[in-house]
Amino acid sequence: MIDDSLMLGFTAPLRVADGGLLMVEEQTVSGLRAWREHFGHVSAYAISAEGASPQGWAAVDPKALADEGIEIVPLPNTYDRKINREHGSEVSARLLGLMQKTRYHTFGYGGWIGDPGEIAAATARRHGIAHAVWFDRVESQVIRSTADSSLTGRAKSAIKAAIVERNERRAVRGADLSLLHGATVFNHFKNIARNPHLVEDVHFTDADRLTPDLLDAKITATAQGPLRILYVGRAAPMKGPFDWLKILAGLKANGVDFTARWVGDGELLDEMRNFASQNGLSGDDLHLEGFVSDRDTVRQFYRDAHVQLFCHLTDESPRNLIESLHSATPLVGYSDPFASGLVGEKDGGLLVQRGSTTDLIEALSGLARDRSKLADLIARAGASAAHLTRDNVFRHRSEIIRSQMPPARKTA
């Protein structure tokens, strides 16, 4: 066993490129390096999927990462039923081998059949190996939110969600430690998990925070011009994109002068474009940017916005809310424990009951009229979440893993 070593499972799949290079989501690479700052060695696994790499993925050289003390282990795509049937036992054995050579073990968790986090957690339970599971959303709720309107679609989603919910509950009950990102996810699992801990996740650093002089300039600039509305995230059902667009249509019907920008790709982006066109939202009102890979460009979008409007429909703890506060952009959206905790720190936003699009139309209309209130919210947002930086949150999680992870309950 390698002393002070961490075995880590992450949920974003890999792609194997020509020449042995691996295509990995850029933020995943950032996270692996952040973990390596706190552990002597990191062994990370994920499934290897076929097809072209999505935007925002980078080619990494496994040998170069190994020189940094980071090992990436590609696994067969066990979400594929045939592959899972034929190679599931081999994957379990390989994961067991990784556990036996590392000191600490934490698994990103999805919960569906063939999910590598589920395979790893089941293997660890079977062999009495101490481990943690990591959740940043409630996957069973996400599945329910993506059901189509047909009777067959709803039935399939209900069955799949029930299986995932059962697996989620078994995972947090069986894990020695549950790392639960954000208050919303923590509250969902805290009474089920054996050892729940509230943690946060963000990749912004102190250098990404809006400086005092830029904050002053942003506050001054709110006195005039259209209300600038932003959302950064995937165009997926759980994000409530059509609630978001309904709110914009309501603002336009009220005569509010605004510009809105959605930054992020996803399966609903084309439907969003159609909905916007059908509801009178033009290119002057709305920009659906799709995926933007440049980190500095995304950060500037945050900084330019007056508010981040969000309409999350399921229990999750998205880091885009923290990133918004780093840019002194208030949070305006649906209330849940995670958002409420961030807003409650300095009153850096306005929250309404989930689904209350009318209340959000009224709130944003009010901010467009009352620029002094908007300026105050921006100042409060700029004073929020100072403790939530990449260095702090990874240090906190590492300390919890070390203090809460017992040795194996029996020899594997």
C-alpha positions in Angstrom: 0.0 0.0 0.0 1.2 3.5 -0.8 1.2 5.6 2.3 -0.9 8.9 2.2 -2.4 7.9 -1.2 -5.9 8.6 -2.4 -8.0 6.4 -4.7 -10.5 8.7 -6.4 -13.4 7.9 -8.7 -14.7 10.7 -11.0 -17.9 10.7 -13.0 -16.9 12.4 -16.2 -15.9 9.7 -18.8 -12.5 9.6 -20.5 -11.7 9.2 -24.2 -8.6 7.4 -25.4 -7.0 9.5 -28.1 -4.3 8.6 -30.7 -0.8 7.9 -29.4 -2.1 6.8 -25.9 -3.2 10.3 -24.9 -6.3 10.6 -22.8 -9.0 13.1 -23.4 -10.2 14.4 -20.0 -12.5 17.2 -19.0 -10.3 20.2 -18.1 -12.0 20.8 -14.8 -11.4 17.1 -13.8 -7.6 17.6 -14.5 -7.7 20.7 -12.3 -9.4 18.7 -9.6 -6.9 15.9 -9.7 -4.1 18.3 -9.3 -5.9 19.9 -6.4 -6.2 16.6 -4.7 -2.5 15.8 -5.3 -1.6 18.9 -3.4 -3.0 17.2 -0.3 -2.1 13.5 -0.8 1.2 11.8 -1.6 -0.2 10.0 -4.6 -3.6 10.0 -6.5 -5.0 7.0 -8.4 -8.1 8.1 -10.3 -10.5 5.9 -12.3 -13.3 6.6 -14.7 -15.0 4.8 -17.6 -13.6 5.2 -21.1 -16.3 6.1 -23.6 -16.2 6.0 -27.4 -16.7 8.8 -29.8 -15.4 12.3 -30.2 -14.5 14.3 -27.1 -16.9 17.1 -26.1 -15.8 20.6 -26.1 -13.8 21.6 -23.0 -11.8 18.4 -22.8 -8.0 18.4 -23.0 -5.4 15.8 -24.1 -3.3 14.6 -21.2 -0.2 12.4 -21.3 -0.5 9.7 -18.6 3.2 9.5 -18.3 3.5 13.3 -17.6 0.7 13.0 -15.0 2.5 10.0 -13.4 5.5 12.2 -12.9 3.2 14.5 -10.9 2.1 11.6 -8.8 -1.3 11.2 -10.5 -2.4 7.9 -12.1 -5.5 7.7 -14.3 -7.0 4.3 -14.8 -9.5 4.0 -17.7 -12.2 1.4 -17.2 -14.6 -0.3 -19.7 -17.9 1.5 -20.2 -19.9 -0.6 -17.8 -23.0 1.6 -18.4 -23.2 -0.5 -21.6 -25.2 -3.6 -20.5 -23.2 -6.0 -22.7 -19.9 -4.7 -21.5 -21.1 -4.8 -17.9 -22.2 -8.5 -18.2 -19.0 -9.5 -19.9 -16.5 -7.4 -17.9 -18.2 -6.3 -14.7 -16.3 -8.9 -12.6 -13.0 -7.8 -14.1 -13.8 -4.1 -13.4 -14.6 -5.0 -9.8 -11.3 -6.9 -9.4 -9.4 -4.1 -10.9 -11.0 -1.6 -8.5 -10.2 -3.9 -5.6 -6.6 -3.9 -6.7 -6.5 -0.1 -6.6 -8.1 -0.1 -3.2 -5.5 -2.6 -1.9 -2.6 -0.3 -3.0 -4.0 3.0 -1.7 -4.7 4.3 1.8 -7.9 6.4 1.3 -10.8 5.7 -1.1 -13.5 8.0 -2.2 -15.9 7.3 -5.1 -18.0 9.8 -7.1 -21.4 8.2 -7.2 -24.1 7.9 -9.9 -26.1 4.9 -8.8 -27.4 3.4 -12.0 -26.6 -0.2 -13.0 -23.0 -0.2 -14.3 -22.0 3.1 -12.6 -18.4 2.7 -11.7 -19.0 4.4 -8.4 -21.7 1.9 -7.5 -19.3 -1.0 -8.5 -16.5 0.4 -6.4 -18.8 1.0 -3.4 -20.3 -2.5 -3.6 -16.8 -4.0 -4.0 -15.5 -2.0 -0.9 -18.5 -3.2 1.2 -18.0 -6.8 0.1 -14.4 -6.8 1.2 -14.7 -4.6 4.3 -12.6 -1.7 2.9 -13.1 1.7 4.4 -14.4 4.2 1.8 -16.2 7.4 1.1 -18.9 8.3 -1.4 -19.3 11.7 -3.0 -22.6 13.3 -4.1 -23.1 16.7 -5.6 -26.7 16.1 -6.7 -29.6 13.6 -6.1 -29.4 11.5 -9.2 -32.8 9.8 -8.7 -34.4 13.2 -8.8 -32.5 14.1 -11.9 -33.8 11.0 -13.6 -37.4 11.8 -12.7 -36.9 15.4 -14.1 -35.8 14.1 -17.5 -38.8 11.8 -18.2 -40.7 12.6 -21.4 -44.4 13.2 -21.3 -45.5 9.8 -22.7 -46.8 7.1 -20.3 -44.1 4.7 -21.4 -41.4 7.4 -20.8 -42.7 8.2 -17.3 -42.9 4.6 -16.4 -39.3 3.9 -17.5 -38.0 6.9 -15.6 -40.0 5.9 -12.5 -38.5 2.4 -12.5 -34.9 3.7 -13.2 -35.3 6.4 -10.5 -36.5 3.8 -8.0 -33.5 1.6 -8.7 -31.1 4.6 -8.3 -32.7 5.8 -5.2 -32.4 2.3 -3.6 -28.7 2.2 -4.6 -28.1 5.8 -3.3 -29.5 4.9 0.1 -27.5 1.7 0.3 -24.3 3.5 -0.7 -24.6 6.2 2.0 -25.6 3.7 4.7 -22.7 1.4 3.8 -20.0 4.0 3.4 -17.8 5.0 6.2 -18.0 8.6 5.1 -20.4 10.5 2.8 -19.0 13.7 1.3 -22.2 15.7 0.4 -21.6 18.8 -1.6 -23.7 21.7 -0.5 -26.6 22.1 2.0 -29.3 20.9 -0.4 -27.6 17.5 -1.0 -26.5 17.3 2.6 -30.0 17.8 3.9 -31.3 15.1 1.5 -29.0 12.4 2.8 -28.0 13.5 6.3 -30.6 11.3 8.0 -29.7 8.2 5.9 -26.0 8.3 5.8 -23.9 6.7 8.5 -21.3 9.5 8.6 -22.5 12.5 6.6 -20.3 15.6 6.1 -21.1 18.8 4.4 -18.5 19.9 1.8 -18.2 22.4 -1.0 -16.8 22.3 -4.5 -15.4 25.2 -6.5 -12.4 25.7 -8.9 -12.2 29.5 -8.6 -9.3 30.8 -6.6 -8.7 34.1 -4.7 -7.4 35.5 -7.9 -10.8 35.0 -9.6 -12.6 37.2 -7.1 -13.6 40.7 -8.3 -11.1 43.2 -6.9 -12.4 46.2 -4.8 -11.9 48.7 -7.6 -13.6 46.5 -10.2 -16.5 46.0 -7.7 -16.8 49.8 -7.3 -16.9 50.2 -11.0 -19.5 47.5 -11.4 -21.8 49.1 -8.7 -21.5 52.5 -10.4 -22.3 51.0 -13.8 -25.7 49.7 -12.6 -27.2 53.1 -12.6 -28.2 52.9 -16.2 -28.6 50.5 -19.1 -30.5 47.2 -19.5 -30.7 44.7 -16.7 -28.0 42.1 -17.6 -29.1 38.5 -16.8 -26.9 35.5 -16.9 -27.0 31.7 -16.4 -24.0 29.5 -16.7 -24.7 25.8 -16.9 -26.0 22.9 -19.1 -29.2 23.2 -21.1 -30.7 20.2 -19.3 -34.1 19.6 -17.8 -32.9 19.7 -14.2 -31.7 23.3 -14.8 -35.2 24.5 -15.6 -34.3 26.3 -18.9 -37.9 26.7 -20.0 -38.8 28.3 -16.6 -35.9 30.6 -17.3 -37.1 31.5 -20.7 -40.7 32.0 -19.5 -39.4 34.6 -17.0 -37.6 36.5 -19.8 -40.8 36.5 -21.9 -42.6 37.8 -18.8 -40.1 40.6 -18.4 -40.4 41.6 -22.0 -44.2 41.6 -21.7 -43.7 44.0 -18.7 -41.6 46.3 -20.8 -38.4 45.6 -18.9 -35.2 46.5 -20.8 -32.8 43.6 -20.4 -30.2 41.4 -22.1 -29.9 37.8 -21.1 -27.2 35.2 -21.8 -27.2 31.4 -21.3 -23.7 30.0 -21.4 -23.6 26.2 -21.8 -24.4 23.4 -24.1 -26.9 20.6 -23.6 -29.6 18.5 -25.1 -32.2 21.2 -24.8 -30.4 24.0 -26.5 -32.2 23.7 -29.8 -35.5 23.5 -28.1 -34.6 26.6 -26.1 -33.9 28.4 -29.4 -37.3 27.4 -30.7 -39.1 28.3 -27.5 -37.4 31.7 -27.5 -38.4 32.5 -31.1 -42.0 31.4 -30.5 -42.2 33.7 -27.4 -40.8 36.8 -29.1 -37.3 36.7 -27.6 -35.0 38.1 -30.2 -31.2 38.3 -30.6 -31.4 41.8 -29.0 -32.8 40.2 -25.8 -31.2 36.8 -25.6 -27.9 35.2 -26.4 -27.7 31.4 -26.2 -23.9 31.0 -26.3 -23.6 27.2 -26.2 -20.4 25.8 -24.8 -17.6 28.3 -24.1 -14.3 26.7 -23.4 -12.2 29.8 -22.4 -12.2 30.1 -18.7 -11.4 33.8 -18.7 -14.3 34.5 -21.1 -16.7 32.7 -18.8 -15.4 34.6 -15.8 -15.9 37.9 -17.7 -19.5 36.9 -18.4 -20.0 36.5 -14.7 -18.5 39.8 -14.0 -20.5 41.7 -16.6 -23.8 40.3 -15.4 -26.1 42.2 -12.9 -27.7 38.9 -11.7 -27.5 35.2 -12.3 -31.0 33.9 -12.7 -31.4 30.2 -12.0 -34.3 27.9 -12.0 -33.0 24.6 -10.7 -35.7 21.9 -10.4 -33.9 19.2 -8.5 -31.8 18.9 -5.4 -28.3 19.8 -6.3 -25.5 22.1 -5.2 -24.1 23.7 -8.4 -20.8 25.5 -8.1 -22.0 28.1 -10.6 -23.7 29.9 -7.7 -20.4 30.2 -5.8 -18.6 31.4 -9.0 -21.3 34.0 -9.5 -20.7 35.5 -6.0 -17.0 35.6 -6.7 -17.8 38.0 -9.5 -20.2 40.1 -7.3 -23.2 38.9 -9.3 -26.2 38.3 -7.0 -28.2 35.1 -7.1 -31.9 35.4 -8.1 -33.8 32.2 -8.4 -35.5 29.2 -6.8 -34.8 28.6 -3.1 -33.2 25.5 -1.7 -30.9 25.0 1.2 -27.7 25.4 -0.8 -28.8 28.7 -2.5 -30.3 29.9 0.8 -27.1 29.4 2.6 -25.1 31.3 0.0 -27.6 34.2 -0.1 -28.1 34.2 3.6 -24.4 34.9 4.4 -24.6 38.5 3.3 -28.1 38.8 1.7 -26.5 38.7 -1.7 -29.6 37.7 -3.7 -33.3 37.1 -3.9 -34.9 33.7 -3.7 -38.5 32.5 -4.3 -40.3 29.2 -4.0 -39.3 26.6 -6.6 -41.5 26.9 -9.6 -42.7 30.5 -8.9 -41.8 32.1 -12.2 -44.3 35.0 -11.6 -42.4 35.9 -8.4 -39.1 36.0 -10.2 -40.6 38.2 -12.9 -41.7 40.6 -10.2 -38.3 40.4 -8.4 -36.3 41.1 -11.6 -38.7 43.9 -12.7 -38.2 45.5 -9.3 -34.4 45.4 -9.6 -34.6 46.9 -13.1 -36.6 49.8 -11.7 -34.7 50.2 -8.4 -31.0 50.5 -9.3 -30.0 51.4 -5.8 -31.4 48.1 -4.6 -29.5 46.3 -7.4 -26.3 48.1 -6.5 -26.7 47.1 -2.9 -27.2 43.4 -3.9 -24.1 43.5 -6.0 -22.1 44.9 -3.1 -23.4 42.2 -0.8 -22.7 39.5 -3.4 -19.2 40.8 -3.7 -18.7 40.3 0.1 -20.0 36.7 0.0 -18.3 33.3 -0.3 -14.8 34.6 0.4 -14.0 31.4 2.2 -15.1 29.2 -0.7 -12.0 28.9 -2.9 -10.4 26.0 -4.6 -7.6 25.8 -2.0 -9.9 26.0 1.0 -12.5 23.5 -0.2 -10.0 20.8 -1.3 -8.1 21.3 2.0 -11.3 20.9 3.9 -12.3 17.7 2.1 -8.8 16.2 2.5 -8.9 16.9 6.3 -12.2 15.2 6.6 -11.1 12.1 4.7 -8.0 11.8 6.9 -9.8 12.3 10.1 -12.9 10.2 9.3 -11.7 7.3 7.2 -10.9 4.3 9.4 -8.6 1.5 8.4 -10.1 -1.5 6.6 -12.6 -3.4 8.8 -11.0 -6.7 7.8 -8.3 -7.9 5.5 -9.4 -7.7 1.9 
